Amino acid sequence: MKVFDLLRRGAADYPNAIAVEHGERKITYRELIESVAILAKYLRQLDMPANARVAVLCENSIEYVIFFFAVLSADYVAVPLDTSLKSDKFRFILKDCNACALLVQTKYLRFSDDLMGADSPVQHAIAEKSVNAERVGFPVASLPDILEDFRRIRLAEIVADIDQVAPADKLRHDTMPDCPHELAAIFYTSGSTGSPKGVMLSHLNLVSNTIATVEYLRLTHDDSIMVILPFYYIYGNSLLLTHVQVGGRCVIDNRFAFPQVILQTMIQKRTTGFSGVPSNFMILLNNANFRADKLPDLRYITQAGGGMAPEVIRRVMDALAGKEIFIMYGQTEAAPRVTWLPPERLPEKVGSIGIPVPGVTITVGDESGNEMPTGEVGEIVVSGPNVMLGYWNNSADEEGVLRNGRLFTGDLARRDEEGYIYVVSRKKEIMKVGGNRVSAKEIEERILENENILEAAVFPVKDDILGEAITAAIVLKTGCALTEKEVQDHCKQRLAIHKAPKHVRFYEALPKYQSGKVNKLALAEEFRL
């Protein structure tokens, strides 16, 4: 079984159901998979080697979904690109993975010279709309023309053998069909420190983790997800894969800058699920419509993409009383899910990332990966079919992360007596302040206990006396006011004195990556200016 078979399974079972909805546009599973098959046929007739890398540069849309699955259907390697990257990072990724083709949203072709560079490996380009080749400077095929010109491929041909490849009753972590542990996709990290790293994920990685996630979320054909996370981001990608497996519906809205619009979309489209990173929930909590009674069709939410402070979790629980709240933890290198917290245990386990997802084994280990005693802090080490193949063209970084097939995550945690895991900090976010080791996560959690504060990010800046000085970036709730000293006093009442921020700055909004994660490097750089 390969990743494309997840879509084949959903289309075979629910051909006339809506697969993706974006604004007023909709596409059924039958229409989607037929379009995918036609584009895949076109890709196969291009002069590209086996396992060629094909980059996808496109915002969330129906066209993105067609592009992504067509690459996999053609047995090439998909390379989703972060649409927020600067041109130099685009050029780096295209050259690093030696991309033979680029499937692209037309608006990005305006920057094709900067995007490609003079020595680009890209030999073929396909845009989601028809374009003027003279204006672009090189030949570009268009998706509408390809879908119109090629012989139409019917659903029956595409799913003819699906029951032999992916029988529906075998799609569980303990009975799933065999999957090849061969490269399916390369997801590049944000590259916030140095050059982006290409995380190589196999069909086994992605399929096994998708099946396990569907299992613990109890997703069915009746589920629909409000998609605000970009599909090039591994968390967003998991939303797509899990829902196509069950024949569910993905509702796309790229306007989270206007949270009221997102909530209205959820109400109008009757979505049953919502997934976000911590900053998404902090913003939504400031909106009166983010309440259980305003979202009657909502069954569940999921949160991952960084730890959410216990105080924020409690606010979400109060706002969405009666809804299932899944706190999750993962990494791109783990395809991505590693743990989940059963919603019924959340009230007593606030702050925990839960237990391993089905089929995954976790050790809270010492430097060698040996299990630490209950309650003691160690590094989260992951084993299972979800662990990446490695980093593309980057064995130096890979050696410190992959050891004997085990993923050393860089996250420090402890287990309680029942085996539930609590993240303490990332290794890289342990600050050394006057000889003391301090966790940025711990300080952020205490700051967010102040009812006037909406968001907080803590990071170190160089200090001649302390070595590193704790710095806090704060966003206040609408209509609220605080001073630097009041924030510092708030922390001193809840933390050791040396953990109180030396510097406090107030912002209208924190800089974020397109995934929604706070860009602490940008904050630190701004502070130095």
N, C-alpha and C positions, 0 to 999 in steps of 0.2 A: 504493500500500500504506500502511495506517495501523497504529497500534499494536495495535488490536484484532485485526488480521489475523494477528499473531503467535500469538494464542490460537486463532484459527480454523485456522491451519496445523497446530498441534499436535493439535487436536481432530479434524481431518479424517484425519490419519495414524494417530492412536492413541486412538480414542474410548473404549475400555474400559480404558485404562491409568489408574492413580492419578495425578491431577494434584497434589493437595495432601493432606498427612497432618498432623493436629494431635492429638496424644494418641491416643485411641482412634477418633477420627473420620477418615474418608477421603471423598474425592469424586473421581469419575472425570472425565475430560475431557468426556464426554458430559453428565454431570450438571452439571458446572460451567458449560459454555457454554450449556446450556439455561436454567439459573438466571440467568445473565448476560443472556441475550436477553429473558427475561420481565421482569426489573427494568428493563432498558433501554426496553422498550415502555412500562412504567409511567411512567418519567421523561419520555419523549417526549410523553405525553398531559397532563403538567402545563403550566401556563401560564408557560413560561420562554422567554426570547429565544434566538435562535441564539447559539452560543458561550458560553452561560451557564457561570459557574464553579460547580462543585459540590464542596463540601468533604467530605473523608473523615476522620473522627475515630474511629479504631478500632485496637486492638492487632493484631498479626499473628494472623491466623485465616483460616479458610475464608471467613467473611463479608467480611473486608477484601478478599480477592481478587475476590469477587463484586461488591462495591461499586465497586472501582477499574475493572474492565473494563466494568461496566455504564455508567458515566459515559462512557467512551470509545466504547462501542458506540452510545450515544445521540447521539454527535457533540457532546457537551459537553466542557468543560475540567475535568480532574481537579485538585483541590488537596489533596494529602495533608497532614494536620496532625500535627505532633509531639505525641504524647500526653503528653509530660512538661512542656509549656509551662504557665506560669501563666495565669490567666484573662485578664489584661490583654493578653497576647500573642495569645491566641485571638481576643479581640474585635478587636484591631488587624488581624489577618490577614483575618478575615471581612469587615470593613469595607473594608480595602485592596483586596481582589479583588472586592468587591461580590458575595459568594457568594449565589446564589439558593436553594440547597438545602444541607442538611447530612445526610450519611449517617453514622450515629453508633452507637457501642457503647453499650448501654443504661446502663451504669454512669456514663457521663459526663453523663447527663441529670439526675443529682442536683444538678449545679452549673449547671443551664441558665440561671438568672438571671445569675450571674457570667459564664458562658460567652458568652451572647448580648448582654447589655446591653439597655438600653431602646430603642436605635435600630438594632438588628441588621437587616441587609439580608436575612437568611434568611427565606424565605416557606414553605419546605417542609422537613420533617424525616422521615427514615426510620431506624428503629432496627433492630438485628439481632434483637431479641426484641420480643414484645408488651409494651406499657407502658400504665400508667394515665394517660390524658391529663390528668385533673384534677390529679393529683399533679405532673405536669410543668409544666402551665400553658399549654400550647398543643398543637394537634393534631399527633400523631406517628403516621405509618403504620408498620407492622411488616413486615420482610422476609418472615417466614413467611406472613403473611396475603396478601401480594402474590403470592408464589410459589404459594399455594393457589388464589387467586381468579382469576388471569388465565389466559386460554387458553394451554395449554401449546404451546410452540414446539419443534419437533423439530430434531434435529441436521442432517438432510438439508437443511432450509430454510436453516439458518445458514451452511453451508459449500458451498452449491451452486456458487458461482462462484470458489471459492478458488484453483483452478489457474490461472485467468486473472489473478487479482489477485496471488497470491503463489506462483508455481510453486516447488516444493521445490528443484529443481536450479538455481534462480537466486538462492538466498539465500546469496550471497557478496558481499564488499565490492565486487568488480569487475564483478558481473553483476546486482546486486540490482534489483528492480522500482522504478519511480518512486514517490517518497514526497512528499506535499505538505509544504512548509515553512511549515505553519500551526500555530497553537498547539494543543498536546495537553494539556499539564500545566504547573502552576506549583508548583515545589518551593521552599518558603521555607527560607532558611538559618536556623541556630539563633538568630540575633539576639543573639549574645553581646556584640556592640558596638552599642548602639542598637537601632533597630527592625529586625525581620526583613526580609530582602530576598527578593522573589519572583523566582526564576529561571524564565524562560519557555522551555520546551523544546517543540520542534515534533515532529510525527510523524517527519519526516526525521531530526532529532537522535536520537530514541530508537530508531527502527528501525535506522538505519545503525549505531549503536554496539552495539546488541544483536547484529546479524548479525556484525559484526567480532569481538566478544568470543566468540561461539560458535565462530567460525573458529579463533582462536588457542588457545582452551581445548580444542578438539576435542571439544565436547560432543555427545552422542548421546542417543537415547531411553533408553539403559541407564543414564544418569547420574541421580543423585539428590543434592540439596544439603541439608546441615544448615543451616537458616536460624535464626540467632540475631540477625541485624541487622534492625532495624525496616524494614518496607516503605516507610514514609514517607521514609526516608533513601535518597538516590539510589543508594548502594551496594547496599542491600537490594532496592531496586526493580529493579536490574539482574539480581539473582539470579532474581527472579520472571520477568522478560521472557525471559532467555536459556533458562530451562528450559521455559517453555511453548512456545517456538518449536520445540524439538526433541521435545516430548512427554515431557520428563523429569519428575521427581518432586521437589516441594518439601516437606521435612519441617520443620515448625515446632516450635520449643521456646523459650518465652519465659523460661526459668529459668536464664539464664547466671550469676545470682548463686550458683548451685550447679553449678560446672563439672563435678563428678563425674556429675551427672544428665545433662548434655549429652553427655558421653562415653559414658554408658550408652545414651542414645538413639541415638547414632551406631552403636553396636555392634548394638543390637537391630533398628534399622531398616535396617541395612546400607547406610548412605549412602556414596556414592563421593566426595563433595566437602564441603569445609568452607571457609567464608570468614569473615574477621574483620579487625579493626583491631589495631594493635600491642598495646594493653592486653589484648585477648583472648588473644593468644598468650603474653604474659608470665604471665598467670594460669594458663593451661593447662600451661605448662612446670613449674609447681610440683606437677603431678599425675602420679602414677605410671602412669596409664593413657594418657597422651598419648605413646604410643610406637607405632612401626610395627607391631610384632608384636601389639599389643592392638587394632589397627584394621585387620584384614585386608582389608576391603572398600574402604577409603579409597584412591582413585586419586590425588587431588590436593588441594592447598589453595591458596587465593588470599589475598593480603594487600594491603590498600590502606587509605585513610582516614588517611594520615599516614605519615611515614617510620619504618621500624623500624630500630633501631640494628644495625650489623653484628654485634655480639656476640650479640644476641638472635637474629638470623637464623641464625648458626652453631649456636646451641643448638637451634633448630627443625630445622635440617638433621640434626643428630646424633640428635634424638628420632625424626624421621620419615625415616630413611635408606631410600632406595628409592622414596619417594613423590615425585610431581611438585610442586614448590613454585613458584608463580607470584607474583612480586613485581610489583605494579602501582601505577600513579600515575594520579590523575584529579582532577576537580573537578565539583561539581554543574553548573557552567556549561558543562561539556564532555560532559554526558549519560551517564555520567561518565568513561569510560575514555579515557586519553591515551597511556599507554605500558604495555608489559609486558616482562618479562625472561624469555626462554626458559629453562626449568628446567635444560637441559643446560649453559647458560652461567653459572648461578648460582655454582658453586664458585669460578670465576675472576673473577666480577664482583660479589662481595658488596658491598653499598652502592649499587649502581646501580639505577635505576628502569627501565632497559632501553631499548627502541627504540619508535618510534611504533606504535600499533595500526594494522591495515590500514585504509587510506583516509585516515589523518590525517597531517598534515605539521607538524613541529615546528622552530622556530627557537630557538636559544639566542642571544638578541639583546641589542643595546644599547638605550638608551632609545627609539630609533626603530624597533626591531624588526629591525635589520640583523644578520646572522649574525656572531657573535664567532669569533675564531680558536680552533682546537682547544686545549682546556685552560684557556681563559680563562672567567671567570664572567660570565654574562649572565642575562637573564630568560627563562623558558620562555614562548614565544609559540606558540599553537596555531591551525592553520587546518584546515578540513575540514567535512564535513556534520554533525559532532557539536557544533559551536559554537552556543551558545544564541542565541535571538532577541534577548534582552536582559533587563533587569530590569523587572518589572511596576511601572508607575507611579513609576519612579525613574530618570529620565534623567541626573541628576547623577552618581550612582555608576556608571552605565553608560558614561559618556563616558571614564572613566579605565581601563576594562577592555576595552571593545570599540572597536577602531579598524579601520575598513575591513574588517569581517568577521573580524578576527583577535582572538583572546582572549589578553590579557596577564594571565598567571596570578598574578603577584606572587611567584612562586617563583624563586629564584636557583639556577643550576645551571651545570655545565660538561660538555663532551663529551670522551670519550677518542678515541684515534686510530681506533677502530673504529666510532665514532658512538654509543656507549652513553652514556647521560646519568646524571649524578650530581647530586642536589639538594644544594646547600650550605646553604640556609636560606630561610625566608620573609622577604620584605622587612620584614614587621611584627615578625619575631622577631629582628631584628638589634638588639642592645642597644648603647648608647653608655656605656662604662664608663671614666671618667677620660680621655675623648678617644679611646679605642680602640673600634673596631667589633668586637663579639663575637657569635658565633652561638650561640643557645640549643641548637640541634640538635647542634653539635659537642661541647658540654659534656655533654649528656645521653648521647651515645654513649660518651664516656670514663667517665662515672660508672657506666654499665651494664657496664663491663668488670670491675667488682668483683664477685666471685662471691657476695658476701653480699647483693647488692641485687636486688630483684625489679622494681621500677618507679622511674622518676625523671622529674621534670618540672622544667625550669629556666625562670625568668621574672624580670623586673626589678622592683625596687621603688625608689622615689625615695630618693636619698641626697644630703645637703647637700654633701658633698665630691666624690663621684664622679659625681654627676648621676644615674646609675642603678647600683644594686648588684645583683650576681648572687645569686639566691636559688634554692636547690635543695630540692624536696620529695621525700622518699625513702620508699619502702616496702621494708622488709627481708624477705628470705625467712624462712620459718618457722624459729624456733630460732636465728636469727643475731643478732648484736649489733654495732653500730658507734657511734662517737661523731662529733660534728660535726667535730672536728679530724682524725679518721681519714679522713673523706670529703674534707676539704680537702687533706690531704696526698696522698691518692690522685690528686686532680686536678692538684696541683702537679707530681707526677712525670710527668704525661702531657701537660700543657698549659703555655702561658706563665703566669707567676705571676698576671698580671692577669685570667686567665680562671677562676681558682679561685673557687668561691662564697664570698661574704662571710657569707651566712647559710645554714644547713642546718637543716631541720625534718624530723622523722620522723613518719610517718602509718601507721595501720593499713591505710588504703585512700585513694586519691586521688579527689577528686570528679570525676565524669564526666557528660557528656551521655549521653542514652539510646543514642546511636549507639556509645558506647564510647570516644569521644575524651576526653582529659583536659581538664577545665575550668580552664584556667590563670587565667582572670579571677576565678573563685571563690577560688582559692588566693591570688592577689594581694590581693584584697579582705580575706580573712581575716587576712593578714599585717599589713595596715594597722590592724586593730582592736586 
